[in-house]
């Protein structure tokens, strides 16, 4: 009997320093924030979303030692996330300042740390199984050493292992050769509409999803379109719109990560891709109604939300 599937994340776990403001401050101004807090973020958001929905998560990236590393490691322990590698002692974990405006829009400022030092030797310690899910984002490909290690890692994992990739907001900064290597292996390419349009030089999310799928050797594409849900293209099939859920957005930080994690957890339960996308839309909708970067639901919370929406539609 094969082992239960896991989400093996070989991306960066950082700390999000979240500052809530009415609007972005003017250059040179001195602005008081309404609220501030610090949370584990980055790839942690994806793992937390998956773990809360029953898909065991393993962090195969790098953590350091220091105050930010302590926040990251305690958060992973709280979510039952296994840290597969020992911390390095000469760097702290990096952090991201996330400025969240009153309408939920967010702006990021990033300072790299230990997570930017991933090596082939560290990835060699990971025992990835055929039924596992592997994930990393475009941020992981910005550091030259990380990119070399990750692309070599992709060539070594089992052919049947599901690889998910999200380019992230820095999509235009990813080296083209690295993107080509991702497209040659990826099973699910997930991004938001802005990123999809930027990658394809198109002005329609459905067309962008089809163009992206044309660069892939297998699998499918998901283009997230906010409250409107997402567009899914499987194989050479037509683009399918999977409706989203209208909610009052408080904080959109981490919503895309939640979508990816929930999608992977649903696939692990053998849900068809379109059903997994519907569940991911619901999970992401729930996440934006709460403050903080890792606000994905549990199954009971997700089912209650879907029941509520079904009742609203029938009344």
Rosetta silent file (secondary structure, phi, psi, omega in degrees, C-alpha in Angstrom):
SEQUENCE: XXXXXXXXXXXXXXXXXXXXXXXXXXXXXXXXXXXXXXXXXXXXXXXXXXXXXXXXXXXXXXXXXXXXXXXXXXXXXXXXXXXXXXXXXXXXXXXXXXXXXXXXXXXXXXXXXXXXXXXXXXXXXXXXXXXXXXXXXXXXXXXXXXXXXXXXXXXXXXXXXXXXXXXXXXXXXXXXXXXXXXXXXXXXXXXXXXXXXXXXXXXXXXXXXXXXXXXXXXXXXXXXXXXXXXXXXXXXXXXXXXXXXXXXXXXXXXXXXXXXXXXXXXXXXXXXXXXXXXXXXXXXXXXXXXXXXXXXXXXXXXXXXXXXXXXXXXX
SCORE:     score description
SCORE:     0.000 S_00000001
   1 L     0.000  129.802 -177.342    0.000    0.000    0.000 S_00000001
   2 L   -74.436  154.053  179.192    1.421    3.368   -1.027 S_00000001
   3 L   -69.124  157.840  178.135    1.975    6.140    1.501 S_00000001
   4 L   -63.966  145.241  179.681   -0.525    8.986    1.759 S_00000001
   5 L   -64.584  154.237  178.084    0.206   11.881   -0.605 S_00000001
   6 E  -133.925  156.194  167.508    2.027   14.947    0.681 S_00000001
   7 E   -96.478  113.971  178.652    2.590   18.482   -0.508 S_00000001
   8 E  -101.762  108.723 -176.768    6.365   18.934   -0.695 S_00000001
   9 E   -99.588  121.565 -179.779    7.106   22.628   -0.904 S_00000001
  10 L  -115.714   45.019 -179.105   10.570   23.624   -2.079 S_00000001
  11 L  -112.889 -158.406 -178.340    9.904   27.341   -2.058 S_00000001
  12 L  -106.231  129.515  165.899   10.581   30.067    0.497 S_00000001
  13 E  -100.500  122.024 -179.691    8.933   30.422    3.880 S_00000001
  14 E  -125.495 -175.946  175.288    9.396   34.008    5.042 S_00000001
  15 E  -112.217  127.658  175.765    7.764   36.299    7.599 S_00000001
  16 E   -91.218  119.293  172.195    5.133   38.784    6.478 S_00000001
  17 E   -95.624  104.413 -170.151    5.215   42.042    8.411 S_00000001
  18 E   -96.566  126.873  178.371    1.705   43.303    7.695 S_00000001
  19 E  -119.552  120.159  179.774    0.864   47.009    7.911 S_00000001
  20 E   -96.675  124.856 -178.279   -2.772   48.057    7.475 S_00000001
  21 L  -135.315  162.822  175.342   -3.302   51.588    6.090 S_00000001
  22 L   -66.814  -46.921  179.616   -6.100   53.566    4.449 S_00000001
  23 L  -154.302  164.053 -179.993   -4.014   54.089    1.327 S_00000001
  24 L   -58.814  134.498 -178.913   -0.366   53.961    0.296 S_00000001
  25 L   -70.268  154.982  174.880    1.559   56.817    1.936 S_00000001
  26 L   -70.888  151.756  178.102    3.090   59.622   -0.079 S_00000001
  27 L   -59.720  131.600  178.548    6.818   59.484   -0.676 S_00000001
  28 L    82.822    1.524 -178.012    8.697   61.085    2.206 S_00000001
  29 L   -85.513  168.744  175.659    5.674   61.136    4.512 S_00000001
  30 L  -119.506  106.854 -169.984    5.437   59.882    8.094 S_00000001
  31 L  -117.370  133.597  172.643    2.371   57.655    8.349 S_00000001
  32 L   -88.230  134.214  179.295    0.838   55.865   11.314 S_00000001
  33 L   -88.832  151.528  179.028   -0.593   52.452   10.474 S_00000001
  34 L   -70.600  -36.441 -176.304   -4.002   51.332   11.721 S_00000001
  35 E  -158.927  148.195  176.380   -2.729   47.877   12.668 S_00000001
  36 E  -142.024  153.572  177.566    0.421   45.799   12.311 S_00000001
  37 E  -163.161  168.276  178.236    1.372   42.193   12.875 S_00000001
  38 E  -128.281  130.328 -178.653    3.909   39.558   11.874 S_00000001
  39 E  -136.084  155.383  165.878    3.032   36.149   10.425 S_00000001
  40 E   -65.222  138.749 -177.237    4.774   33.310    8.647 S_00000001
  41 E  -144.657 -155.080 -175.672    4.135   33.808    4.934 S_00000001
  42 E    64.019 -131.933 -179.662    5.375   33.015    1.448 S_00000001
  43 H   -62.818  -18.623  176.988    5.200   29.287    0.796 S_00000001
  44 H   -57.925  -37.918 -178.435    3.825   28.782    4.301 S_00000001
  45 H   -59.940  -40.820  179.255    0.456   30.050    3.079 S_00000001
  46 H   -65.771  -46.675 -178.750    0.228   27.275    0.481 S_00000001
  47 H   -64.869  -41.140 -179.992    1.211   24.566    2.966 S_00000001
  48 H   -63.258  -42.385  179.175   -1.174   25.835    5.647 S_00000001
  49 H   -61.501  -43.008 -179.998   -4.086   25.884    3.181 S_00000001
  50 H   -68.978  -43.633 -177.406   -3.336   22.319    2.082 S_00000001
  51 H   -62.871  -39.844  179.997   -2.710   21.027    5.614 S_00000001
  52 H   -66.387  -19.987  178.080   -5.998   22.426    6.931 S_00000001
  53 L  -104.447   17.919  169.677   -7.760   20.471    4.193 S_00000001
  54 L    94.594    0.104  178.124   -6.021   17.196    5.050 S_00000001
  55 L   -95.133  111.410 -178.997   -3.021   17.147    2.698 S_00000001
  56 E   -57.461  139.614 -175.899    0.115   16.632    4.805 S_00000001
  57 E  -118.781  140.723  178.056    2.753   19.274    4.086 S_00000001
  58 E  -126.403  127.710  175.961    6.544   19.054    4.085 S_00000001
  59 E   -94.403  114.280 -179.926    8.804   22.105    3.872 S_00000001
  60 L  -102.945    9.604  176.698   11.892   21.255    1.857 S_00000001
  61 L   -86.483 -161.370 -173.400   13.285   24.796    1.740 S_00000001
  62 L  -112.035  135.416  168.810   15.720   26.508    4.073 S_00000001
  63 L  -116.927  154.348  179.654   15.099   28.118    7.454 S_00000001
  64 L  -106.670 -155.845  174.325   17.641   30.126    9.404 S_00000001
  65 L  -129.773  132.398 -177.982   18.169   31.056   13.027 S_00000001
  66 L   148.917 -177.583 -175.613   16.939   34.328   14.493 S_00000001
  67 H   -62.886  -39.232  178.592   13.733   36.134   15.438 S_00000001
  68 H   -72.228  -36.871  176.834   12.054   35.763   12.044 S_00000001
  69 H   -61.916  -36.550  178.707   13.101   32.103   11.810 S_00000001
  70 H   -63.508  -42.885  177.712   11.476   31.506   15.188 S_00000001
  71 H   -60.640  -45.933 -177.756    8.179   32.954   13.949 S_00000001
  72 H   -63.870  -46.332 -176.706    8.336   30.775   10.813 S_00000001
  73 H   -69.009  -37.734  177.881    9.197   27.547   12.613 S_00000001
  74 H   -65.521  -38.182  178.183    6.572   28.005   15.326 S_00000001
  75 H   -64.420  -41.306  179.861    3.927   28.634   12.664 S_00000001
  76 H   -67.217  -38.166  175.830    4.880   25.467   10.799 S_00000001
  77 H   -62.634  -40.665 -179.289    4.744   23.429   13.994 S_00000001
  78 H   -61.986  -33.340 -179.215    1.293   24.837   14.735 S_00000001
  79 L   -94.767   10.159  179.790    0.046   23.672   11.313 S_00000001
  80 L    60.838   33.857  177.100    1.717   20.234   11.636 S_00000001
  81 L   -89.203  128.096 -179.827    4.070   21.027    8.759 S_00000001
  82 E   -82.435  128.168  173.941    7.222   18.892    8.719 S_00000001
  83 E   -95.031  115.868 -169.268   10.486   20.805    8.233 S_00000001
  84 L   -85.287  -18.046 -175.865   12.730   18.434    6.295 S_00000001
  85 L  -120.801  151.823  178.073   16.083   20.238    6.577 S_00000001
  86 L   -73.339  147.354  179.212   18.098   21.508    9.531 S_00000001
  87 L   -68.876  151.567  172.758   18.312   25.311    9.961 S_00000001
  88 L   -93.853  146.943 -167.899   21.453   27.157    8.968 S_00000001
  89 L  -101.744    3.947 -177.271   22.964   29.220   11.747 S_00000001
  90 L  -109.474    4.466  178.361   24.516   32.195    9.956 S_00000001
  91 L  -143.371  146.224  171.082   21.355   33.798    8.508 S_00000001
  92 L   -86.268  164.746  171.396   17.892   34.650    9.739 S_00000001
  93 L   -68.070  145.424 -179.464   14.790   33.882    7.696 S_00000001
  94 L   -73.942  173.480 -178.872   13.839   36.707    5.331 S_00000001
  95 E  -141.665  159.517  178.102   10.805   38.951    5.626 S_00000001
  96 E  -127.861  124.958  172.106    8.244   40.753    3.487 S_00000001
  97 E   -85.469  115.805 -179.735    6.625   44.047    4.418 S_00000001
  98 E  -107.496  112.115  179.566    3.028   43.771    3.168 S_00000001
  99 E   -94.587  112.761 -175.029    1.191   47.107    3.037 S_00000001
 100 E  -106.528  120.233  179.876   -2.533   46.359    2.975 S_00000001
 101 L   -84.904  169.776 -173.286   -4.916   49.165    1.963 S_00000001
 102 L   -64.304  -22.986  178.075   -8.517   49.512    3.142 S_00000001
 103 L   -89.314    4.956  178.303   -9.887   47.932   -0.075 S_00000001
 104 L    95.132  -10.989  179.485   -7.760   44.795    0.440 S_00000001
 105 L   -68.006  147.323 -177.269   -5.091   45.642   -2.153 S_00000001
 106 E  -132.611  149.433  178.771   -1.529   44.854   -1.058 S_00000001
 107 E  -127.602  136.224 -173.380    1.997   46.038   -1.901 S_00000001
 108 E  -113.089  143.773  168.512    5.128   44.042   -1.020 S_00000001
 109 E  -129.139  124.571 -169.457    8.701   44.942   -0.024 S_00000001
 110 E  -116.813  136.794  172.667   10.997   41.889    0.327 S_00000001
 111 E  -121.799  117.976 -176.366   14.262   41.289    2.190 S_00000001
 112 L   -73.523  154.388  177.096   15.921   37.929    1.453 S_00000001
 113 L  -144.024 -140.580 -175.681   17.374   35.643    4.106 S_00000001
 114 H   -59.171  -31.766 -176.914   18.260   31.977    4.609 S_00000001
 115 H   -62.243  -16.033 -179.310   15.501   30.835    2.239 S_00000001
 116 H   -88.930   10.389 -175.375   17.518   32.225   -0.688 S_00000001
 117 H  -115.305   23.938 -178.296   20.374   29.735   -0.125 S_00000001
 118 L   -59.276  138.970 -178.117   18.746   26.494   -1.274 S_00000001
 119 L  -127.547  162.085  176.564   21.250   23.963   -2.645 S_00000001
 120 H   -60.306  -39.054 -179.490   21.186   20.736   -4.632 S_00000001
 121 H   -61.010  -39.906  178.875   22.595   18.876   -1.614 S_00000001
 122 H   -66.558  -41.295  179.542   19.645   19.981    0.524 S_00000001
 123 H   -69.142  -27.831  177.822   17.124   18.913   -2.116 S_00000001
 124 H   -63.281  -21.090 -179.696   18.869   15.544   -2.448 S_00000001
 125 L   -77.267  -14.037 -176.893   17.720   14.810    1.116 S_00000001
 126 L   -83.312  129.871  178.836   14.050   14.934    0.077 S_00000001
 127 L  -102.390   88.732 -177.376   12.403   11.599   -0.666 S_00000001
 128 L   -85.272  128.608 -177.938    9.653   12.557   -3.109 S_00000001
 129 L   -98.150  165.464 -175.896    7.130    9.800   -3.846 S_00000001
 130 L   -61.288  -33.825 -176.746    5.068    9.162   -6.964 S_00000001
 131 L   -96.024    9.998  177.307    1.801   10.290   -5.376 S_00000001
 132 L   -78.453  166.707  172.264    3.245   13.451   -3.804 S_00000001
 133 E  -117.257  130.314  178.740    2.606   17.015   -4.934 S_00000001
 134 E  -111.858  137.228 -178.855    5.601   19.312   -5.426 S_00000001
 135 E  -138.869  139.313  160.066    5.248   23.094   -5.429 S_00000001
 136 E  -152.879  165.417 -175.217    7.367   26.179   -5.822 S_00000001
 137 E  -112.467  177.125  178.603    6.737   29.692   -7.127 S_00000001
 138 H   -62.819  -28.333  178.324    8.485   32.136   -9.400 S_00000001
 139 H   -57.353  -35.650 -177.457   10.147   33.775   -6.412 S_00000001
 140 H   -67.028  -18.798 -177.930   12.240   30.623   -5.973 S_00000001
 141 H   -94.443   -0.149 -179.701   13.693   31.088   -9.465 S_00000001
 142 L   -79.256  -25.158  179.117   14.975   34.624   -8.883 S_00000001
 143 L   -92.853  124.456 -172.093   18.023   33.426   -6.936 S_00000001
 144 H   -57.558  -44.481 -178.601   20.535   31.832   -9.303 S_00000001
 145 H   -66.675  -40.731  177.474   21.660   29.085   -6.912 S_00000001
 146 H   -60.991  -44.973 -177.355   18.064   28.239   -5.982 S_00000001
 147 H   -61.298  -44.267  179.226   17.041   28.079   -9.634 S_00000001
 148 H   -60.415  -46.269 -178.162   19.868   25.689  -10.544 S_00000001
 149 H   -64.375  -42.495 -176.457   19.035   23.413   -7.627 S_00000001
 150 H   -69.850  -41.709 -178.731   15.283   23.423   -8.297 S_00000001
 151 H   -68.906  -33.553  173.705   15.477   22.766  -12.031 S_00000001
 152 H   -67.826  -38.789  178.523   17.865   19.876  -11.391 S_00000001
 153 H   -61.091  -42.083  179.851   15.456   18.623   -8.719 S_00000001
 154 H   -59.629  -34.729 -178.969   12.568   18.647  -11.200 S_00000001
 155 H   -72.156  -16.197 -174.861   14.505   16.331  -13.492 S_00000001
 156 H  -101.903  -20.465 -176.494   14.943   13.808  -10.643 S_00000001
 157 L   -72.866  156.224 -178.725   11.467   13.551   -9.129 S_00000001
 158 L   -56.295  146.075 -177.798    9.188   10.715  -10.307 S_00000001
 159 L   -62.242  -28.102 -177.809    7.414   11.337  -13.602 S_00000001
 160 L   -87.672   -6.123  177.366    4.023   10.746  -11.971 S_00000001
 161 L   -68.124  131.465 -178.691    4.585   13.295   -9.179 S_00000001
 162 E   -80.039  120.968  179.633    2.261   16.265   -9.649 S_00000001
 163 E  -107.255  122.027  177.596    4.209   19.524   -9.959 S_00000001
 164 E  -110.564  141.880 -177.195    2.354   22.792   -9.347 S_00000001
 165 E  -140.488  137.927  174.620    3.846   26.199  -10.132 S_00000001
 166 E  -128.257  118.203 -175.804    2.720   29.786   -9.574 S_00000001
 167 L   -67.325  -29.230  179.721    4.894   32.503  -11.161 S_00000001
 168 L    78.556  177.816 -176.163    3.767   35.196   -8.706 S_00000001
 169 L   -63.229  -21.102 -178.013    3.762   38.972   -9.191 S_00000001
 170 L   -90.930   28.932 -173.343    7.406   38.989  -10.322 S_00000001
 171 H   -52.858  -37.425 -176.812    6.533   36.952  -13.411 S_00000001
 172 H   -77.758   -7.071  178.976    8.418   39.262  -15.785 S_00000001
 173 H   -96.381   -8.206 -179.274   11.627   38.926  -13.775 S_00000001
 174 L   -74.225  128.617  178.807   11.878   35.125  -14.108 S_00000001
 175 L   -56.726  138.127 -176.150   14.597   34.122  -16.600 S_00000001
 176 H   -60.035  -37.231  179.701   13.056   32.770  -19.794 S_00000001
 177 H   -63.250  -37.213  178.314   15.202   29.623  -19.687 S_00000001
 178 H   -67.633  -41.667  177.872   13.875   28.841  -16.218 S_00000001
 179 H   -62.941  -40.241  178.353   10.277   29.346  -17.359 S_00000001
 180 H   -60.395  -41.453  179.517   10.867   27.048  -20.327 S_00000001
 181 H   -65.941  -37.361  176.650   12.121   24.334  -17.969 S_00000001
 182 H   -64.451  -48.191 -179.093    9.044   24.782  -15.773 S_00000001
 183 H   -61.013  -30.049 -179.615    6.666   24.545  -18.736 S_00000001
 184 H   -70.607  -19.691 -174.580    8.397   21.342  -19.865 S_00000001
 185 H  -122.623  -22.332 -169.640    7.558   19.579  -16.566 S_00000001
 186 L   -64.957  143.769  175.454    4.682   21.362  -14.822 S_00000001
 187 L   -97.478  -36.224  176.760    1.338   19.599  -14.301 S_00000001
 188 E  -137.579  117.345  178.275   -0.631   22.632  -13.086 S_00000001
 189 E  -102.533  113.220 -174.737    0.378   26.193  -13.879 S_00000001
 190 E  -119.060  129.678 -179.641   -1.623   28.550  -11.639 S_00000001
 191 E  -154.505  169.171  174.928   -1.520   32.355  -11.817 S_00000001
 192 E   -89.800  174.044 -173.278   -3.761   35.387  -11.611 S_00000001
 193 H   -62.956  -41.522 -179.194   -5.142   37.236  -14.621 S_00000001
 194 H   -60.107  -43.577 -179.838   -2.563   40.029  -14.554 S_00000001
 195 H   -66.251  -40.494 -179.788    0.286   37.539  -14.580 S_00000001
 196 H   -64.305  -43.421  179.962   -1.328   35.460  -17.351 S_00000001
 197 H   -65.866  -38.696  179.663   -1.876   38.488  -19.571 S_00000001
 198 H   -65.381  -37.525 -178.783    1.676   39.670  -18.992 S_00000001
 199 H   -72.552  -25.630 -169.980    3.094   36.265  -19.920 S_00000001
 200 H  -114.710   -6.693 -177.797    1.077   35.923  -23.112 S_00000001
 201 L    55.958   40.875  176.126    0.683   39.469  -24.423 S_00000001
 202 L  -119.254  174.268  179.058   -3.078   38.951  -24.671 S_00000001
 203 L  -124.477   18.459 -179.115   -5.987   40.889  -23.150 S_00000001
 204 L  -136.487  125.450 -177.655   -8.354   38.017  -22.304 S_00000001
 205 H   -59.064  -35.985 -179.849   -7.840   35.525  -19.439 S_00000001
 206 H   -67.599  -43.308  177.439   -9.361   32.633  -21.385 S_00000001
 207 H   -65.055  -40.198  178.608   -7.098   33.218  -24.369 S_00000001
 208 H   -60.464  -41.749  179.404   -4.127   33.649  -22.043 S_00000001
 209 H   -62.262  -40.483  179.008   -4.905   30.308  -20.379 S_00000001
 210 H   -65.985  -40.642  179.627   -5.000   28.595  -23.788 S_00000001
 211 H   -64.424  -43.719  178.866   -1.696   30.189  -24.816 S_00000001
 212 H   -61.968  -42.843  178.423   -0.044   29.120  -21.566 S_00000001
 213 H   -61.318  -31.774  178.564   -1.340   25.565  -21.994 S_00000001
 214 H   -66.447  -20.327  177.799    0.211   25.558  -25.470 S_00000001
 215 L   -86.541   -9.676 -175.020    3.652   25.996  -23.899 S_00000001
 216 L   -94.623  154.802  177.823    3.172   22.957  -21.657 S_00000001
 217 L   -92.930  -14.719 -176.963    3.915   19.310  -22.419 S_00000001
 218 L  -165.474  174.759  171.081    1.165   18.003  -20.126 S_00000001
 219 L    78.636 -151.613 -174.228   -1.332   19.018  -17.455 S_00000001
 220 E  -149.364  174.630 -176.681   -3.447   22.138  -17.253 S_00000001
 221 E  -124.268  140.349  171.154   -3.610   25.858  -16.522 S_00000001
 222 E  -122.596  125.702  173.777   -5.584   27.813  -13.939 S_00000001
 223 E  -114.847  115.085 -177.812   -5.975   31.574  -14.305 S_00000001
 224 E   -82.131  133.098 -177.945   -7.514   33.164  -11.215 S_00000001
 225 L  -124.044   41.719  173.992   -9.860   36.090  -11.856 S_00000001
 226 H    64.795 -134.909 -177.646  -10.693   37.199   -8.312 S_00000001
 227 H   -63.848  -18.306  177.855  -14.338   37.127   -7.267 S_00000001
 228 H   -79.160   -2.621  176.369  -15.215   35.834  -10.755 S_00000001
 229 L    97.789 -127.351 -179.641  -13.456   32.553   -9.936 S_00000001
 230 E  -154.832  163.482  175.044  -10.956   31.073  -12.348 S_00000001
 231 E  -108.234  132.272 -179.575  -10.414   29.839  -15.882 S_00000001
 232 E  -120.769  130.702  172.682   -9.307   26.227  -16.317 S_00000001
 233 E  -124.283  115.199  176.736   -7.759   24.721  -19.447 S_00000001
 234 E  -104.586  134.368  178.745   -7.043   21.003  -19.333 S_00000001
 235 L    50.198 -131.693  178.711   -4.993   19.390  -22.067 S_00000001
 236 L  -101.489   17.514 -178.689   -6.128   20.856  -25.401 S_00000001
 237 L   -72.226  166.016  177.530   -9.711   21.373  -24.219 S_00000001
 238 L   -68.308  158.958  176.990  -11.505   24.684  -24.380 S_00000001
 239 L   -69.193  136.745  179.665  -11.214   27.150  -21.519 S_00000001
 240 E  -118.442  129.007  175.217  -13.826   26.616  -18.791 S_00000001
 241 E   -85.430  121.302  175.573  -14.981   29.374  -16.446 S_00000001
 242 E  -104.544  111.328 -172.736  -15.396   28.098  -12.892 S_00000001
 243 L   -60.562  150.410  177.270  -17.512   30.699  -11.035 S_00000001
 244 L  -100.073 -161.421 -175.496  -16.269   32.312   -7.868 S_00000001
 245 L  -133.778  128.882 -179.214  -18.018   33.603   -4.760 S_00000001
 246 L   -82.130  123.929  177.625  -18.820   37.208   -3.913 S_00000001
 247 L  -139.690  168.841  174.593  -17.716   38.158   -0.392 S_00000001
 248 L   -86.495  110.931 -175.762  -16.657   41.308    1.406 S_00000001
 249 L   -78.454  127.536  176.388  -12.880   41.393    1.016 S_00000001
 250 L  -104.823  -39.295 -175.818  -10.920   42.502    4.072 S_00000001
 251 L  -155.898  111.546 -178.194   -7.413   41.313    3.152 S_00000001
 252 L   -86.910   -0.239 -179.526   -6.441   39.661   -0.134 S_00000001
 253 L   -61.152  122.240  178.042   -2.918   38.856    1.071 S_00000001
 254 L    88.671    1.076 -177.339   -2.311   35.125    0.537 S_00000001
 255 H   -64.566  -41.728  178.620   -5.528   34.438   -1.403 S_00000001
 256 H   -64.766  -39.471  176.734   -3.687   33.055   -4.419 S_00000001
 257 H   -62.635  -42.290  178.151   -1.561   30.830   -2.189 S_00000001
 258 H   -60.467  -41.044  179.763   -4.705   29.564   -0.476 S_00000001
 259 H   -59.917  -47.136 -179.207   -6.204   28.762   -3.890 S_00000001
 260 H   -63.130  -46.358 -179.125   -3.170   26.677   -4.891 S_00000001
 261 H   -62.901  -42.476  179.061   -3.050   24.812   -1.574 S_00000001
 262 H   -67.714  -36.527  177.501   -6.771   24.051   -1.599 S_00000001
 263 H   -62.721  -45.680  179.314   -6.593   22.934   -5.226 S_00000001
 264 H   -62.640  -43.271  179.979   -3.762   20.501   -4.425 S_00000001
 265 H   -62.025  -37.774  178.664   -5.621   19.143   -1.385 S_00000001
 266 H   -70.072  -39.884  175.650   -8.712   18.531   -3.510 S_00000001
 267 H   -62.140  -37.327  179.681   -6.686   16.793   -6.221 S_00000001
 268 H   -63.299  -25.272  177.107   -5.149   14.583   -3.518 S_00000001
 269 L   -89.355   11.700  177.238   -8.689   13.455   -2.694 S_00000001
 270 L    68.224   24.961  174.229   -9.120   12.442   -6.363 S_00000001
 271 L   -73.990  140.830  174.522  -11.541   15.269   -7.100 S_00000001
 272 L   -58.986  154.658 -173.256  -11.765   16.132  -10.827 S_00000001
 273 H   -57.423  -41.489 -178.180   -9.869   19.297  -11.754 S_00000001
 274 H   -67.889  -36.758  175.910  -12.982   21.434  -12.281 S_00000001
 275 H   -68.588  -40.166  177.670  -14.418   20.370   -8.921 S_00000001
 276 H   -62.811  -37.560  178.265  -11.038   21.019   -7.274 S_00000001
 277 H   -66.835  -38.654  177.959  -11.022   24.490   -8.849 S_00000001
 278 H   -62.810  -44.068  178.384  -14.528   25.191   -7.499 S_00000001
 279 H   -66.077  -37.776  177.318  -13.425   24.209   -4.005 S_00000001
 280 H   -65.471  -38.670  175.879  -10.268   26.309   -4.356 S_00000001
 281 H   -59.101  -43.646 -179.609  -12.404   29.301   -5.384 S_00000001
 282 H   -66.019  -43.367  179.800  -14.477   28.866   -2.221 S_00000001
 283 H   -61.521  -42.604  179.606  -11.390   28.491   -0.007 S_00000001
 284 H   -66.875  -36.521  177.627   -9.838   31.650   -1.467 S_00000001
 285 H   -62.900  -43.090  177.431  -13.112   33.546   -0.999 S_00000001
 286 H   -61.936  -40.705 -174.189  -13.169   32.580    2.675 S_00000001
 287 H   -63.462  -33.357 -176.849   -9.526   33.600    3.084 S_00000001
 288 L   -78.847   -6.890  177.333  -10.077   37.213    1.951 S_00000001
 289 L   -88.501    1.532 -178.920  -12.744   37.725    4.622 S_00000001
 290 L  -126.872  150.379  176.796  -10.095   37.389    7.360 S_00000001
 291 L   -83.520  142.322  178.876   -7.000   39.408    8.170 S_00000001
 292 L   117.194  156.473 -175.452   -3.628   37.753    7.802 S_00000001
 293 L   -82.623  -19.908 -177.650   -1.738   35.931    5.051 S_00000001
 294 L  -122.373   83.108 -172.127   -2.622   32.328    6.031 S_00000001
 295 L  -126.172   29.405  177.506   -6.391   32.274    6.488 S_00000001
 296 L   -67.228  154.607 -176.224   -7.476   29.208    4.522 S_00000001
 297 L   -86.927  165.684  165.678  -10.408   27.186    5.881 S_00000001
 298 L   -86.766  172.054  178.498  -10.750   23.699    7.313 S_00000001
 299 H   -60.668  -45.132  178.264  -13.132   21.233    5.626 S_00000001
 300 H   -59.397  -38.917  177.620  -15.989   21.977    8.064 S_00000001
 301 H   -66.534  -39.840  179.454  -15.565   25.718    7.421 S_00000001
 302 H   -66.290  -44.182 -179.830  -15.447   25.165    3.666 S_00000001
 303 H   -65.806  -38.280  178.002  -18.544   22.957    3.666 S_00000001
 304 H   -64.542  -40.244  178.229  -20.456   25.438    5.849 S_00000001
 305 H   -62.028  -46.520 -179.371  -19.552   28.253    3.452 S_00000001
 306 H   -65.203  -38.371  176.662  -20.722   26.263    0.423 S_00000001
 307 H   -63.238  -41.087  179.052  -23.975   25.336    2.182 S_00000001
 308 H   -63.305  -44.569 -179.904  -24.565   28.996    3.007 S_00000001
 309 H   -65.230  -36.660  177.896  -23.963   30.076   -0.599 S_00000001
 310 H   -64.867  -41.027  178.141  -26.285   27.332   -1.851 S_00000001
 311 H   -64.522  -41.943  178.913  -29.004   28.543    0.534 S_00000001
 312 H   -62.696  -38.174 -178.465  -28.539   32.146   -0.606 S_00000001
 313 H   -70.694  -30.403 -176.869  -28.865   31.171   -4.254 S_00000001
 314 H   -88.238  -11.888 -177.431  -32.071   29.205   -3.654 S_00000001
 315 L   -89.869    0.000    0.000  -33.787   31.871   -1.554 S_00000001
